[in-house]
């Protein structure tokens, strides 16, 4: 699935409620940072536990995914092209090509919600998020 992923500066839940009302949309999923299993490699400060880790909103037959960034983002750099598929080989191949001369934000690796997950900016300045689902 090809989609859009919007990153917010600590106000994702608020934005989703506004979008839900403005577009007669429906929030279909919302996970908070505090919902994650404890991980010593990714400690979550108490003040971040209510921030949105991942969410989905259905809007006019389409879907937008959203989250709060763990760090403050810059306006204009807060949107990703998101690829979500069960085809881990496709994700790995695309990752290997697009990381060349790009900037890796989050290494492509296994996570609690996916076989592979990672994000990068390619050499053309486009932000990509890759997820191979279980």
C-alpha positions in Angstrom: 0.0 0.0 0.0 1.3 3.4 -0.9 0.3 6.2 1.5 1.2 9.5 3.2 2.6 9.7 6.7 2.4 13.0 8.5 4.7 13.8 11.4 3.5 16.3 14.0 5.3 18.3 16.7 3.5 16.9 19.8 0.0 17.7 18.6 -1.0 14.8 16.5 -4.0 13.7 18.6 -5.3 17.3 18.5 -4.8 17.5 14.7 -6.6 14.2 14.1 -9.7 15.4 16.0 -9.7 18.6 13.9 -9.3 16.6 10.7 -12.0 14.1 11.8 -14.4 17.0 12.2 -13.4 19.0 9.2 -13.6 16.1 6.7 -16.2 13.9 8.4 -13.3 11.4 8.7 -12.8 8.5 11.1 -9.8 7.7 13.2 -9.3 4.0 12.8 -6.2 3.4 14.9 -4.2 5.3 17.5 -1.3 3.9 19.5 0.6 6.0 22.0 4.3 5.9 22.8 3.3 4.6 26.3 1.7 1.6 24.6 5.1 0.3 23.3 6.6 -2.7 25.0 9.6 -1.5 27.2 12.8 -1.4 25.2 16.1 -0.3 26.8 17.4 0.8 23.4 14.4 3.2 23.1 13.4 4.5 26.5 10.3 6.7 26.5 10.3 9.7 28.9 7.2 10.0 31.0 6.2 13.3 29.3 6.2 11.5 25.9 4.0 8.5 26.8 0.8 10.2 25.7 2.2 11.3 22.3 0.9 9.4 19.3 3.3 6.7 18.1 1.1 5.7 15.1 -2.4 6.4 13.9 -4.6 6.1 10.9 -7.5 8.2 9.7 -9.9 7.3 6.9 -10.8 10.3 4.8 -13.0 10.2 1.7 -12.1 6.6 0.9 -8.4 7.1 1.4 -6.2 6.8 4.4 -3.5 9.0 6.0 -1.2 7.8 8.7 0.2 10.2 11.4 2.4 10.3 14.4 4.1 12.7 16.8 7.8 13.0 16.0 10.1 12.1 18.9 12.1 15.2 18.0 10.9 18.6 16.8 10.5 18.6 13.0 10.8 21.4 10.5 7.7 22.4 8.6 7.9 21.0 5.1 10.0 18.0 6.2 7.2 16.4 8.2 5.6 14.2 5.4 6.7 10.8 4.2 5.8 8.6 1.3 4.9 5.4 3.1 5.2 1.9 1.6 3.5 -0.9 3.6 3.5 -4.4 2.3 3.9 -8.1 3.2 6.7 -8.3 0.7 9.9 -7.9 2.8 12.1 -8.5 -0.2 10.6 -5.5 -2.0 11.1 -3.4 1.1 14.8 -4.5 1.4 15.5 -3.9 -2.3 13.9 -0.4 -2.3 15.7 0.5 0.9 19.1 -0.6 -0.5 18.7 1.5 -3.6 17.2 4.6 -2.0 19.6 4.8 0.9 22.5 5.4 -1.6 23.6 9.0 -1.1 20.6 9.5 1.2 20.2 10.1 4.9 18.9 7.3 7.1 16.6 8.5 9.8 15.7 5.1 11.3 17.6 2.0 10.3 15.6 -0.7 8.5 15.2 -3.4 11.2 12.6 -5.6 12.9 10.2 -3.9 15.3 7.4 -5.0 17.6 4.9 -4.2 14.9 6.7 -5.2 11.7 9.1 -7.6 10.1 11.1 -4.6 8.8 10.6 -0.9 9.5 12.8 2.1 8.7 12.8 5.6 7.3 15.2 7.7 5.2 15.5 10.7 2.9 16.7 9.8 -0.6 19.3 11.8 -2.6 16.4 13.7 -4.2 15.2 15.0 -0.9 12.1 12.8 -0.6 11.3 11.2 2.8 10.4 7.5 2.7 9.0 5.2 5.4 9.2 1.5 4.7 7.2 -1.2 6.6 7.0 -4.9 5.9 4.1 -6.2 7.9 3.9 -9.5 9.6 
